[in-house]
């Protein structure tokens, strides 16, 4: 390691001054022990610490303006590097999110113009819940895009984990109907016990895995990815040594932005986001809604293919 040990010189000078004082006072070994045990050493250490921190505070104030410029230059350099490799994929992802928001607004306007809906309308509670879940999924999609653009694939994958859970809840609530949606709104506990009445098996407490098993849609394509994201988001051995952005040995675990590992969180979140929107829009049995779903599917496929194409181009050795 070639880096300078921070504050080591200040610490050496402090200890040197203590040793000089001890020697000048010709203290015996017993007196030295008393010096370090009683309040005399503590007073000198507190004075040193106060002076040292005061100096650091002044240095920070003088350094911040320069640091801000240098840090911005560093961030811009990293951002531009990520754009050179993945920019086309990021732009398609952004376009996808914008279209989802656009179709969401179109759906709400369409319902307002062509449907008569009030609180007694069948499916209204499900629709309200799915609207909230879909909105949350869009926000998470934007968070994922920010993390990807800045080179944090593992952080993006952690957010995909939440997006997948939203996807499962959206399917389950859509399958079960308004009473289930009401139970979801009214429950504020830590478990998934609000879903107990709609389960095929009776238990004391219900977990996310229980809800996942009850969903009618085939979630198998995403279950493996979700389980992996669970391991990577926790402090387990696999979560520590199997980072998506890890390029070398485990002792080279990245502590900053990395340009690899982008495809997995990008494609999985794109696909999961589509599933959430498919169940959301499908609640309205109308031909125009089918057009929106097909359009989103087309954009999603193009976006996923673009990320895979860019990975193959820039990382040809990646398996």
C-alpha positions as CSV (number, residue, x, y, z in Angstrom):
1,X,0.0,0.0,0.0
2,X,1.4,3.3,-1.1
3,X,-1.1,5.6,0.5
4,X,-0.1,8.0,3.2
5,X,-1.4,7.1,6.7
6,X,-3.8,9.9,7.5
7,X,-3.0,12.0,10.6
8,X,-0.1,9.8,11.5
9,X,2.4,12.7,11.6
10,X,0.1,14.6,14.1
11,X,-0.2,11.6,16.3
12,X,3.6,11.0,16.2
13,X,4.3,14.6,17.2
14,X,1.8,14.4,20.1
15,X,3.5,11.2,21.4
16,X,7.0,12.7,20.9
17,X,6.0,15.7,23.0
18,X,4.7,13.4,25.8
19,X,7.9,11.4,25.8
20,X,10.0,14.6,25.9
21,X,8.0,15.8,28.9
22,X,8.3,12.4,30.7
23,X,12.1,12.4,30.1
24,X,12.5,16.0,31.3
25,X,10.7,15.3,34.5
26,X,12.8,12.1,35.0
27,X,9.7,10.1,36.0
28,X,10.2,6.6,37.3
29,X,8.3,3.6,35.7
30,X,5.8,3.8,38.5
31,X,5.4,7.5,38.0
32,X,4.9,7.0,34.3
33,X,2.1,4.5,35.0
34,X,0.5,7.1,37.2
35,X,0.9,9.7,34.5
36,X,-1.1,7.6,32.1
37,X,-3.6,6.4,34.6
38,X,-4.6,9.7,36.2
39,X,-6.2,12.7,34.6
40,X,-2.9,14.4,33.6
41,X,-2.6,12.3,30.4
42,X,-6.3,12.6,29.6
43,X,-6.1,16.4,29.9
44,X,-3.2,16.6,27.5
45,X,-5.0,14.2,25.1
46,X,-8.2,16.3,25.2
47,X,-6.2,19.5,24.5
48,X,-4.5,17.8,21.6
49,X,-7.8,16.5,20.3
50,X,-9.5,19.9,20.6
51,X,-6.6,21.6,18.8
52,X,-6.5,18.9,16.1
53,X,-10.2,18.9,15.4
54,X,-10.2,22.7,15.3
55,X,-7.5,22.6,12.6
56,X,-9.4,20.0,10.6
57,X,-12.6,22.2,10.8
58,X,-10.7,25.2,9.4
59,X,-9.1,23.0,6.7
60,X,-12.5,21.7,5.7
61,X,-13.9,25.2,5.3
62,X,-11.0,26.2,3.1
63,X,-11.0,23.0,1.1
64,X,-14.7,22.6,0.3
65,X,-14.8,24.9,-2.7
66,X,-11.9,23.2,-4.3
67,X,-13.2,19.8,-3.4
68,X,-16.6,20.5,-4.9
69,X,-15.0,21.4,-8.3
70,X,-12.7,18.4,-8.2
71,X,-15.5,16.0,-7.1
72,X,-17.9,17.3,-9.8
73,X,-15.2,16.7,-12.4
74,X,-14.6,13.2,-11.1
75,X,-18.4,12.5,-11.2
76,X,-18.8,13.9,-14.7
77,X,-15.9,11.7,-15.9
78,X,-17.5,8.6,-14.4
79,X,-20.9,9.5,-15.8
80,X,-19.5,10.1,-19.3
81,X,-17.7,6.8,-19.1
82,X,-20.9,4.9,-18.2
83,X,-22.7,6.8,-21.0
84,X,-20.1,5.8,-23.6
85,X,-20.7,2.1,-22.8
86,X,-24.3,1.9,-21.7
87,X,-25.9,5.2,-22.9
88,X,-28.1,3.7,-25.5
89,X,-29.6,1.2,-23.0
90,X,-30.1,3.9,-20.4
91,X,-31.9,6.2,-22.9
92,X,-34.2,3.3,-23.9
93,X,-34.8,2.6,-20.2
94,X,-35.7,6.2,-19.6
95,X,-38.0,6.2,-22.7
96,X,-39.7,3.0,-21.3
97,X,-40.4,4.7,-18.0
98,X,-41.7,7.8,-19.7
99,X,-44.1,5.7,-21.8
100,X,-45.4,3.9,-18.7
101,X,-46.1,7.2,-17.0
102,X,-47.8,8.5,-20.2
103,X,-50.0,5.4,-20.5
104,X,-50.8,5.6,-16.8
105,X,-52.1,9.2,-17.3
106,X,-53.9,8.1,-20.5
107,X,-55.6,5.3,-18.6
108,X,-56.8,7.6,-15.8
109,X,-58.1,10.2,-18.3
110,X,-59.8,7.4,-20.4
111,X,-61.6,6.1,-17.3
112,X,-62.7,9.6,-16.4
113,X,-64.2,10.2,-19.9
114,X,-65.7,6.9,-20.8
115,X,-66.5,5.1,-17.6
116,X,-68.9,5.8,-14.7
117,X,-67.0,4.8,-11.6
118,X,-67.7,5.4,-7.9
119,X,-66.8,3.7,-4.7
120,X,-69.4,1.0,-5.2
121,X,-68.0,-0.1,-8.6
122,X,-66.7,-3.7,-8.5
123,X,-62.9,-3.8,-8.6
124,X,-62.5,-0.1,-7.6
125,X,-60.5,-1.0,-4.4
126,X,-58.2,-3.3,-6.4
127,X,-57.7,-0.6,-9.0
128,X,-56.8,2.0,-6.3
129,X,-54.3,-0.3,-4.7
130,X,-52.8,-1.3,-8.1
131,X,-52.5,2.4,-9.0
132,X,-50.5,3.0,-5.9
133,X,-48.3,-0.1,-6.4
134,X,-47.7,0.8,-10.1
135,X,-46.8,4.3,-9.1
136,X,-44.3,3.0,-6.6
137,X,-42.9,0.6,-9.2
138,X,-42.3,3.5,-11.6
139,X,-40.4,5.4,-8.9
140,X,-38.3,2.4,-8.1
141,X,-37.6,2.1,-11.9
142,X,-36.3,5.6,-11.8
143,X,-34.1,4.9,-8.8
144,X,-32.7,1.8,-10.6
145,X,-31.9,3.9,-13.6
146,X,-30.0,6.5,-11.5
147,X,-28.0,3.7,-9.8
148,X,-27.2,2.1,-13.2
149,X,-26.2,5.4,-14.8
150,X,-23.7,6.0,-12.0
151,X,-22.2,2.5,-12.0
152,X,-23.9,0.9,-9.0
153,X,-25.3,-2.4,-10.4
154,X,-25.6,-4.1,-6.9
155,X,-27.6,-1.2,-5.6
156,X,-29.9,-1.4,-8.6
157,X,-30.3,-5.1,-8.0
158,X,-31.3,-4.5,-4.4
159,X,-34.1,-2.2,-5.7
160,X,-35.2,-4.8,-8.2
161,X,-35.9,-7.0,-5.2
162,X,-38.5,-4.6,-3.9
163,X,-39.9,-4.2,-7.4
164,X,-40.4,-8.0,-7.7
165,X,-42.3,-8.0,-4.3
166,X,-44.6,-5.3,-5.7
167,X,-45.2,-7.4,-8.8
168,X,-46.2,-10.4,-6.7
169,X,-48.5,-8.4,-4.5
170,X,-50.1,-6.8,-7.6
171,X,-50.9,-10.2,-9.0
172,X,-52.2,-11.6,-5.7
173,X,-54.5,-8.7,-5.0
174,X,-55.7,-8.6,-8.6
175,X,-56.5,-12.3,-8.3
176,X,-58.3,-12.0,-5.0
177,X,-60.4,-8.9,-5.5
178,X,-61.7,-5.9,-3.5
179,X,-61.9,-7.6,-0.1
180,X,-58.2,-8.5,-0.3
181,X,-57.3,-5.0,-1.5
182,X,-59.2,-3.6,1.6
183,X,-57.3,-5.9,3.9
184,X,-54.0,-4.8,2.4
185,X,-54.9,-1.1,2.9
186,X,-56.1,-1.5,6.5
187,X,-53.2,-3.7,7.8
188,X,-50.1,-2.1,9.2
189,X,-48.3,-5.0,10.8
190,X,-44.9,-6.5,10.0
191,X,-46.2,-9.8,8.6
192,X,-48.4,-10.6,5.6
193,X,-51.3,-11.6,7.8
194,X,-53.7,-9.4,6.0
195,X,-53.6,-12.0,3.2
196,X,-54.5,-14.9,5.6
197,X,-58.2,-15.0,4.8
198,X,-57.4,-15.5,1.1
199,X,-54.8,-18.3,1.5
200,X,-55.4,-22.0,0.8
201,X,-53.7,-23.0,4.0
202,X,-54.2,-21.7,7.5
203,X,-51.1,-20.6,9.5
204,X,-50.4,-18.4,12.5
205,X,-48.4,-16.0,10.4
206,X,-48.0,-15.5,6.7
207,X,-44.8,-14.6,4.7
208,X,-44.1,-13.2,1.3
209,X,-43.3,-16.7,0.2
210,X,-46.8,-17.8,1.1
211,X,-48.3,-15.1,-1.1
212,X,-45.9,-15.9,-3.9
213,X,-47.1,-19.5,-3.9
214,X,-50.7,-18.5,-4.2
215,X,-50.3,-16.3,-7.3
216,X,-52.0,-17.8,-10.4
217,X,-49.4,-16.4,-12.8
218,X,-46.2,-18.3,-13.5
219,X,-43.5,-16.5,-11.5
220,X,-40.8,-19.1,-12.0
221,X,-38.7,-17.0,-14.5
222,X,-38.1,-14.4,-11.7
223,X,-38.0,-16.5,-8.6
224,X,-34.4,-17.5,-9.2
225,X,-33.4,-13.9,-9.7
226,X,-35.3,-12.8,-6.6
227,X,-33.7,-15.4,-4.4
228,X,-30.3,-14.3,-5.7
229,X,-31.1,-10.7,-5.0
230,X,-32.1,-11.7,-1.5
231,X,-28.7,-13.2,-0.9
232,X,-26.8,-10.3,-2.4
233,X,-28.7,-7.6,-0.4
234,X,-27.9,-9.2,2.9
235,X,-24.5,-9.5,4.8
236,X,-24.1,-13.2,3.9
237,X,-21.0,-14.7,2.5
238,X,-22.5,-14.9,-0.9
239,X,-23.8,-11.4,-0.6
240,X,-20.3,-10.1,0.2
241,X,-18.2,-12.2,-2.3
242,X,-20.6,-12.5,-5.2
243,X,-21.1,-8.9,-6.2
244,X,-22.5,-8.2,-9.7
245,X,-19.8,-5.6,-10.2
246,X,-17.0,-7.8,-9.0
247,X,-14.4,-8.2,-11.7
248,X,-11.4,-9.9,-10.0
249,X,-10.7,-11.7,-6.8
250,X,-12.9,-11.2,-3.8
251,X,-10.3,-8.9,-2.2
252,X,-11.0,-6.5,-5.0
253,X,-14.6,-5.9,-4.0
254,X,-15.6,-2.5,-5.5
255,X,-16.2,0.4,-3.1
256,X,-17.2,2.8,-5.9
257,X,-18.8,2.9,-9.4
258,X,-18.1,0.0,-11.8
259,X,-19.0,-0.2,-15.4
260,X,-19.8,-3.9,-15.4
261,X,-22.7,-6.0,-14.0
262,X,-25.3,-3.7,-15.4
263,X,-27.3,-6.2,-17.6
264,X,-28.8,-8.3,-14.8
265,X,-30.5,-5.6,-12.7
266,X,-31.4,-3.7,-15.9
267,X,-33.2,-6.6,-17.7
268,X,-34.8,-8.1,-14.6
269,X,-36.2,-4.8,-13.5
270,X,-37.4,-4.0,-17.0
271,X,-39.2,-7.3,-17.2
272,X,-40.7,-7.1,-13.7
273,X,-41.9,-3.6,-14.4
274,X,-43.7,-4.8,-17.5
275,X,-45.4,-7.6,-15.5
276,X,-46.6,-5.0,-12.9
277,X,-48.0,-2.8,-15.7
278,X,-49.6,-5.7,-17.5
279,X,-51.6,-6.7,-14.5
280,X,-52.4,-3.0,-13.8
281,X,-53.6,-2.1,-17.3
282,X,-55.4,-5.5,-17.8
283,X,-57.8,-4.7,-15.0
284,X,-59.7,-2.6,-17.6
285,X,-61.1,-5.0,-20.3
286,X,-60.7,-2.6,-23.2
287,X,-59.0,-3.0,-26.7
288,X,-57.1,0.3,-26.3
289,X,-55.5,-1.0,-23.1
290,X,-54.3,-4.1,-25.0
291,X,-52.5,-1.6,-27.4
292,X,-50.7,0.0,-24.5
293,X,-49.6,-3.3,-23.1
294,X,-48.3,-4.5,-26.5
295,X,-46.5,-1.2,-27.0
296,X,-44.8,-1.5,-23.6
297,X,-43.8,-5.1,-24.3
298,X,-42.2,-4.0,-27.6
299,X,-40.2,-1.2,-25.9
300,X,-39.2,-3.6,-23.0
301,X,-37.9,-6.2,-25.4
302,X,-36.0,-3.6,-27.4
303,X,-34.4,-2.3,-24.2
304,X,-33.5,-5.7,-22.9
305,X,-31.9,-6.6,-26.2
306,X,-30.0,-3.3,-26.3
307,X,-28.4,-4.0,-22.9
308,X,-27.4,-7.5,-23.9
309,X,-26.0,-6.2,-27.2
310,X,-23.9,-3.5,-25.4
311,X,-22.6,-6.1,-22.9
312,X,-21.5,-8.3,-25.8
313,X,-19.8,-5.4,-27.5
314,X,-17.9,-4.0,-24.6
315,X,-17.4,-7.1,-22.5
316,X,-16.9,-9.9,-25.0
317,X,-15.2,-12.2,-22.5
318,X,-18.1,-12.0,-20.0
319,X,-19.9,-15.4,-19.8
